[in-house]
Amino acid sequence: MLCLWRRYNHGNFQHRAGLLALSAASLLLQACSAPTQTLLMPTPTLYEQHAIEPFPELPPEKQATHLQVFYASGREASSPGDRLPYGNAVDSSVHLGKADVVFGEGGMSWNELLQASTATNREKPVTIQLGNTTALGEVAKIPVPENPDLDQLTPPAQYNPAQQPFFDSINAQLAHSQMKELIIYVHGTKVDFLNAVTLTAEIDHFTGRQFVTLAYDWSSHQNILDYLVGIDKRRAIHASYQFKNLLQLLAEHTNAEKIHVVSYSAGGRVVSRALHQLALEHRGFKKDALRKHFRIGTVIFAAADVEVDRFLSRLEDIASLCEQTVVTVSDADDVLDNARTLMRGESRVGSTQAEQTEQAFIEKHDLLNVYIVDVSRHKELRGFNIEGHHYWYRHPWMSSDVIFLLKHGAPPHERALSRSEEKGIWYFAPDYPDAVKAAARLRTSTSGEQSQIGL
């Protein structure tokens, strides 16, 4: 630990020592607790009190307090008897598999989970635990450039017949899913295998259990110091090249009609670089051909911890590959503010400090499929701000927008967001709760879906 401390504070010890010492001590204590479960996120506004039924026409076999998600983990497998199947060490392969995730304790019933999933205020928290995991193959990691700041091409993905059980399992789930689409969740730092998989399960649950979901689990540690000193930042960079190859393999070997990506915090580093690299490798292809081949639908950068200049250098390529790109920003995200202060560099993509730069770039390059959602804009009209670093899933308004977006792929004006004074920037107006429920009713009625509307 002392070595890490010295490496980080080279030439800057006096300026930052106090803040880092306090942060490191508190976060290291948190890491020692080694949780074995997580808690279900608050009910998205969309579903509160059954205003919109979250699980319309869900078949009986899916009305259960457990579900299955897929994973691709760059962590080294743990020893038998360890708390989790994958630890913090970086492996030479990406492990492919599937995991059972269990909601609730003490024999919770489906009806009890349904009530908790639509309650504005739950009587008690709902725990989420990891069940059995099943290995389904590996993808050998590719070597990465020594200088990741240079746009160097890397080897393409290598298919191996031993990976086929993984793709076969995904295809089998797609065949029995209402939406023949795949959602990938890419986590931030200070996360372990448990958190990566269970949050993916929450996305699966609140999108109505209609999709197939996959956790991309890169090997972050569970304390922030490893990120601040650059260890986990380098791991995220290395993971981006492996994620790029995973996207290639999924496009070539699964029947997913669309592949959506939700990235959070440092996961934005992984996803933005991966998509940029994917575009670099296919410079000779036309945009329509690229989109048809990779089938990338919506890409979300929630509270992204990426330097804005670095992100904007990739954004045109990202937009060329995706149907829709959404960037969320906040003026009350202390984690991103501290990341800029302690790790230096430009303002982070998820901070309102970078918003004007992003907006100007989007407008200049006419990126019509890129949108900014400012969760702080016009907070004085609402009477509250949407604060913190975890707001995308902990605040019911923001999680509601993410769920609506993933389920319907709708542009901002069709999912009840309000247009700001500046082109391309959207916000939550005070009437958002009523407006999003009305938008969902309109969407389900016009699409022919069956939804049960509460009284």
N, C-alpha and C positions, 0 to 999 in steps of 0.2 A: 504493500500500500504506500509506503514511504517513497518508493521509486516512482510510482505513478504520480504522487503528489509533486515531486520535484520536476518531473517531465512537464507537467501541465503548467507549473508556475514559473518556468524559466523566464527570468527577467521581469516577472509581474507579481511576485510573491506578496509584496506589501499591499498592493492594490486589492487583491482578491482573496487573500488567505482567510479572513474572517468569515466571509460569506460561504466559501467552499467548505470550510471546516464544519460550519453549522449544517449545511445541506448534506454533506457526506455522512456526518454522524447520525442524523435523523433517518436518512434513507437506508443506511446500512442496517440500522436497527429494524426497519421495516422488512428488509430482505431476510433477516434471520427468522421471521415468523413463518415462512414457508407455507402459505395457505394451501389447502387441499380442495378448496371450492371457491366459487365466485358467486355474485348475487345478480339476479335478473334486473336488467335496466328498468327505469321507470316506464310506465305505459306511455307509448307515443300518443300525443293529443288526438290523432286520427281515430284511435280506438276507445277513448275514454267512455266508460259507461255504455259500451256497445253501440255508440253512435254509428259506427261502421263496423260490420262484423269482420273480424280479422281472418277468419278461416271459413270462407264461403265454400260450401260443398266439399269440405275436406273428407276424403274417404275414411271409413271406420278404422282401417289399419294404420292411418297416420294420426288418429286421435289418441295420442299416447304421451306420457310424461318423459319420453326419451326420443331422441332422434339421432341420425347418423350424419356426420360430416366427414369430408375427405381432408387430408392434410399432405403438405409437402414440406418437410422439415430439414433444415441444414444443420441441425444439432447432431452431436454424437449420441448414439444409443446409450442409455444408462445400464447399470448393472442390475441383475435380477433383484427384486426387493426394494429398489429405490422408489421414491415418492412418485416420480413421473417417468415415462418411458424414454424421454429424451432430456438431456441436461444442458449445460452451458457451453461445453466444448464444441469447437467447429469440426465437422466431419469432412471427409473428402468426397462424400456423396450427399445428394439430397434424397432423404428417405420418403417414400410414397406409401400412403396407407389410408385407413379409415378409422374413425373413432366413434364410439357410442357416448352420448352426452345425456345425463339424467337431470331432470328438473324436479326440485322439491325433495323433501325428506319425509320419512315416516309413511311411505305409501300414499303420497299425494295422488289424487284422482285427476283424470282429464278435466272434469268439470271444475274442480278447484283451481287447476292451472289456468283454465279459460277465464274464470272470474278474476284471478290475480292479474291476468294479461290485459284486462279491460278496466281495472279499478283505478280511479284517480289516486286514491290513498289506500294502499294495501294494509290489511290487518297485521301481517307479518312478512318479513322478507322471504323471497323464494331463492333457495340456494341452487347452484348449478355445479354438478360434479362430473368428473371424467370417469367413464366406464371403461370397457375393454377397448384396446386398440389392436388393429390387425395390419401387419406390414404387407405391402403389395408391390414391392419392387424398389429400385433405386435409379437415380440419374447421376452419372459421374459428373463431378463439377469440372468446369472448364477453367483453364488458367486465365487470369485477368491481367490487364495491362499494369506495368509497374507504376506508370504515372496515370492515374485515373482521370486527370484533368484533360488529357488529350483524347480526341475522338478517334480511338483505335478500334478496328474491327476485331471481334473475337470469334473463336470457332463456333459453328452452328450447333444446334442441339443434336445429340446422338441418340437415336432410337435403339432400344435393346428389346428383344422379344420378352425378356424377363419383366419388362414394365407393362406388358399387355394386360395382366390381371387388374392393374390399377385403372387403365382406360376402359376395360370391359365393365368394371364395377360402376364407373361413372356413367357409361352408356346405358347400363341396365337401369340406373336410377333416373336418368333422363327420360327413358322410355315410359316410365311410370309417373312422371312429374307433369303437373298441369302446365308449367312453363318449361319449355325445353331449353332452358338457359342456365348458365353457370355463373355464380357469384363468387369472387375470390376476395378474401379479406387479408390485407397486409398490415400487420400491427406496427406500433411504434417501439421505442426503447423501454427498458425497465419491465419487460414482459417475459414470461416463461411459456412453455408449451401449453400448460393448462389454460392460461389467459387467452392465448391465441385461438385455441380450439373452442373454448366456451363462448367467447364473444362472436365467433363465426356462427355458433349454434343459435345465439340470440338473433342474429341477422336472419338466419333461416326461419326461426320461429315467427318473428314479427313480419316477415314478408309473406306470411301465410302458409309456410311449409310447401310452397309451390315450385321452388327452385332446387337446384343442386348446389351445394356450397362447399368451398374449399378454403382451408386456412393455409396461407403461405407463412411458415414459421421460420424466420431467420434468427440466427443465434445471438440475440441480445442478452445481456445480463439483467439482473433484477435490482441494480442500484444505478443511480444517475451518474455517479462519478466515472464509471467506465465509458459513458457516453461523452462526458465533458472533457476527459483527457484524450479522446479520439479513438479509443479502442472499438467501441460499438459503432462509431461513425464509419470506420474502415470496414467493419463487418457488414454494415448496410450497403456500402459501395460494392463489396464483393458479392453480396447476395443479389444485387441488381442484375448482374450478368447471368446468374443462375435462374432468376425469375424470367428474364428475357427468353431463355431457352425453354423454360417450362411453358410459357405462352405459345411458343412454336409447337411444342409437342401436343399440347391440348388442342390447338387448332387443327393439327394434322391427324390426330388419333381419337378425337371424341366427336360426338354428333351434336354438340352444343350449338344451338342456332345463334346464340350470342354469348359473349364472355364479358361480364361486368367486373370492375375492380373497385373496391373501397380501400383507400389507403389512409392511414392515420399517423400524424406526427412524423417521426423519422421514417415511417413506411413510405412517405412521400418521396424520400431520397431513393428508395429502392425502385418504386414504380416509375418515377419520372425518368430516371436514367435508363431503365429497362426499355421503356417505350421509345426513347430517343435512339438507343442502340438498335432496336428492332427496325426502325425507319432507316438508319444508316446502312444496315445490311441489305436493304431492299431499295436503294436509291434508283435503280433502273425501272422500278414498277410504277405504274400510274396509281393515283390515290384510290380510285374505285376498285382496282384489282387488289390492292393491299387490304382495304376494308372487307372485301368479299372473302379473302382468304383467312384473315385473322379473326374476323367477326367480333371485334371489340366494340361493345355497346357503350355504356356509361362508365366513365372513370371519375371517381370522387377523390379530391385531395382535401381531407378534413384536418384543419389545424396543422397544416404541413410545415414541418421544420426543415425547410430547404431555403438556402439563400436565394433571394429574388432574382439576382442577375443570372445565377446558374439555372434556375427554373425557366426563366424566360428564353434562355438560349436553347431550351428543349421544347418549348411550348408549341411551336409551329408543327414540329414532327408529331407531338402528342395529338394535336388537333387533327392532323391528317389521317391518323390511324383510327380515331374514335368517333362514334356517333355524337357523343356529347361529353364535355369536360366541365366539371363543377369544382370551383375553389371556394372554400369557406374561410372567412376572415373575422377576427374579433379584436377589439381594443382592450380586452380584459383577460388576456391570456398571459399570465406571468411566466409560464414555462418558456414560451417563445421569446419573451422579452429577456429573460435570464440567459437563454441560449445565445442570443446575439451578444449580450454583454460578456459572458464568460468564454464563449468560443470564438468571438469576433465575427467578422464577415458582415455581409449586408443584412438588411431587415429580412425577416423570415416571411415566406409566402403567406402564411396564415395570420399575419399581423396586419392591422389596418395601416401601419406605417408603410407597408409595401403596396397598398391598394391602388393609389394613384398611378404608380409606375406600371402595375399590372394592367389597369384599365386603359392607360394610354397605349400600351403595347398591343393589347387585344384589338383596340380600335384602329390603330395604325396598320396592322396586318390583316384586318378584316376577318378576324376569327369568329365567325358567326355562331359556331357551336361551342364556344367557351363562355361560361357565365361565372360571375362572382356573387356569392351570397354573403352579405355583410350582416352578421348576427347582432351587431351593436348599433347599426344605423337606426336613427330615430328612436332610440331607447327612451327618450324623454316622452314620446307620445304613448308608449306602452306603459311607462311607469316602472320599468325594470330593464336590466341588462341581461344578456345571456353570457355568463362568465365562466372562467376556468379553462383548463386545457382539454377536459374530457366532455365538453358540452355536446359534441355531435351525437353521443348516445345517452348522456345523462340528462339532457334537457329535453322535455317532451315535445317542444315545438321543432327543434332541430332534428331529432330522431324521426319525427313524423315526416319531415320533408325528405329525409334520406330514404325512408321506407316507400313513400309515394313515388319518388324518383326511380327506385329500383324496380318497383312493380309495374310502372306504366311508362317509364322513359319520357315522361312529359316535360316540356320546356317550363321555365319558371312561371309564366303567366297562367299556365294551365294547372299548376299545383298550388295556387293561392298565394304565391309570393307577389309582392308589390314592386313595381318598377321605380327606381330612384331617379333623382334628377340627372344622374350621369349614366350614359349609355352602358349597358352590360352589367350594371350593379343592381342587385335585388335585395329586398329586406322583408322582415316580418312586421306587418301592420298590426295595430291593436285588435282587429277583428279576425286575425288569422285562425283561431280555433274553429269558428263557425264557417269561415270561408273554405278551409281545407276539407271539412266534412261535406260541404256542398259540392266542392270540386270532385271529391271522390264519388259522391252519388251520381253526378253527371257522367263521370268517366265510366263507372260500372254499368249505368243504364244504356249509354250509347255504344258500349262495346259488347253488349249482350251478356255480360257476366251477371250472375245472380248474387245479390248482396242483400242481407237482412238489415234493414234500417230500424234503429230503435225508436220508440215513441218519444 
